Amino acid sequence: MLRVFERGIKSQDVSWRIRTNEEIDLLIKHTLRYIKAQRIRWVGHIIRTDKEITVKRITEWRPTAFGSIGRPRLRWLMSERDWEK
């Protein structure tokens, strides 16, 4: 999506030119680096907050029960009914 919006730029001589793929990749890398830094900053802010705040309770929550992994097993009654049809 960024490639579409950031493709054309104005040169110094007031003419339009198309950015190269290398320029766009460099722009994207800088943007992603900034986003990651802001996330780390936000996490540091959440860690320092009180325990009663909802966001902190959600980030520290650990599930106590786990479901089985994969497709549910067929029950014997279901498979027996299917054979009767």
Buried (B, 14 or more C-beta within 10 A) or exposed (E): EEEEEBEEEEEEEEEEEEBEEEEBEEBEEEEEEEEEEEEEEEEEEEEEEEEEEEEBEEEEEEEEEEEEEEEEEEEEEEEEEEEEE
